[in-house]
């Protein structure tokens, strides 16, 4: 299975590539994220009955809307409560500029998903990690924002395997990979603390590298991998497992046996983890006509991250 040249990171599928862009202002303009003016507006509800239409004001909820940068029209994003305060796209772009001390960091991609309800911006850091001196991981800083109340503003340092653009995720004891800011009146103060938080996430990379080295040093048989794949997708009894669980298990096993991206690390616990992340990011069946788009969207929804964390925990046990 030759996939090295065809697989894209989630941000390249969902967003605009920012080749050569240096500052946040240009990044915002290039990706159509500038000038949204996300805001709260009064919300009302209408009921149609036999006697006519009744309109009711909703006193404890507001709609969030944006200005479409292309058409200039107002578009609905979500429903939020009284404590929610919008964090503009410009604010998280400026934050990424502010927390990066080196001019060697590069803007990579930015964009929106879910009809503008969620946005992201990505920078590549100048550092690179070599697991066992042979398996390269690029380091990326990704900022996520939501305008519909579904999540806080967050930025995370994310290792990505160069060979196949798999986004890595592991819950490591005593190491923090991300920093979140709630959409409240105190958001400005918390944004000012982001530089300190970034230092904490760098420690996560050091811990991740050490644990990855340990996984690479441990041999892993095909039989062990098959059992791991079944456990990851909840296949304990084939007669009782769902078709989807079986398909996921069998698909990941096939990838582990055949993918050229695992050459040199196959037969190790690290290779098993990379098979899991590659399968989740690029192969696992998803709903929707555009499979690549659906997988990329899922990568930013949290479910994929939880599965990868579970895989890392199983292999490190």
C-alpha positions, 0 to 999 in steps of 0.5 A, spaced: 500 500 500 503 506 497 500 512 500 506 516 502 504 521 497 497 521 497 495 523 504 494 530 507 493 532 514 486 534 516 488 542 515 490 541 508 483 537 507 479 542 510 482 549 510 486 553 505 494 552 504 498 558 507 504 557 503 509 563 504 504 567 509 508 570 514 503 574 519 497 573 522 493 579 518 495 575 511 493 569 514 486 571 516 485 574 509 488 568 505 483 563 508 477 568 508 477 568 516 478 576 517 472 580 518 467 575 521 465 580 526 461 574 530 456 577 535 450 575 539 443 577 537 437 577 541 433 570 539 425 569 539 421 563 537 415 562 533 409 558 534 404 557 528 397 554 530 390 554 528 389 561 530 395 564 527 403 565 529 405 567 536 412 570 537 416 569 543 422 572 546 427 568 549 430 571 554 436 567 556 439 564 550 442 568 544 444 566 537 451 567 534 451 570 527 457 572 523 458 577 517 460 572 511 466 576 508 464 574 501 457 576 501 456 581 506 450 577 509 449 575 516 449 568 517 447 564 523 452 560 527 449 557 534 445 558 540 449 560 546 447 563 554 448 569 557 456 568 559 458 566 552 463 571 549 465 571 542 472 570 541 474 573 534 478 569 529 483 575 529 484 574 536 486 567 535 490 569 529 494 574 533 495 569 539 499 565 535 503 570 532 504 572 540 506 566 543 511 564 537 518 567 539 522 565 533 521 567 526 522 560 523 515 558 525 511 558 519 503 558 517 501 552 514 493 552 513 487 555 516 479 554 515 473 553 517 468 547 518 461 546 520 458 551 516 463 556 519 461 554 526 468 552 528 475 555 525 482 553 526 489 555 524 495 551 524 503 553 524 509 549 523 514 549 529 521 549 527 523 543 531 522 536 529 523 530 533 526 523 530 524 517 534 529 512 534 533 517 529 529 514 523 522 516 524 521 523 523 515 527 527 514 535 525 511 539 530 505 543 529 501 549 533 494 548 532 488 553 534 481 551 534 475 556 536 468 555 536 462 560 534 456 556 536 458 554 544 460 547 542 467 548 545 472 553 548 478 556 544 484 551 544 491 551 542 495 545 542 502 542 540 501 536 535 506 532 533 505 529 526 508 523 523 512 526 516 511 519 513 504 519 512 501 525 516 498 522 522 496 526 527 499 524 534 495 524 540 496 521 547 494 522 554 501 522 558 501 523 566 504 530 568 504 532 561 499 537 558 498 538 550 493 543 550 491 550 553 483 552 553 480 558 554 472 559 555 468 564 552 467 568 558 468 575 560 475 573 562 477 571 556 482 577 555 486 575 561 487 568 559 489 569 552 495 573 556 497 567 559 497 563 553 505 564 552 506 561 559 501 555 557 505 554 551 511 552 555 507 547 558 505 544 552 513 543 549 514 539 555 509 534 553 513 533 546 519 531 551 515 526 554 511 524 548 518 523 545 521 519 551 515 514 551 515 513 543 522 511 544 520 506 549 515 503 544 520 503 538 524 499 542 519 493 544 518 488 539 510 486 537 508 480 533 502 480 528 498 476 533 499 481 539 497 486 534 491 483 532 489 482 539 490 490 540 486 491 534 480 487 536 481 490 543 481 498 540 475 497 537 471 493 542 471 486 538 471 481 544 466 476 541 466 476 533 459 473 534 456 479 538 461 484 535 458 489 530 459 489 523 462 496 523 467 494 529 469 488 525 470 492 519 475 497 523 479 491 526 480 487 519 481 494 516 487 496 521 490 489 521 490 489 513 494 496 513 499 494 518 501 488 514 501 492 507 502 499 508 509 502 506 509 507 511 510 502 516 517 500 513 522 500 518 518 500 524 513 494 523 514 489 528 514 494 534 509 497 539 511 504 535 509 501 529 503 498 532 501 505 534 502 508 527 498 503 524 492 505 529 493 513 527 494 512 520 488 508 520 484 513 524 486 519 520 486 516 513 482 509 512 477 508 517 470 508 514 466 514 515 459 517 513 458 521 507 460 522 500 467 525 501 470 520 505 477 525 506 473 531 508 469 527 513 475 524 516 478 530 516 472 533 520 472 528 525 480 529 526 478 536 529 471 533 533 475 530 539 473 522 537 479 521 533 483 524 539 480 519 544 481 513 540 488 515 539 489 516 546 486 509 547 491 506 542 497 509 546 495 507 553 493 500 550 500 499 547 504 502 553 500 498 558 
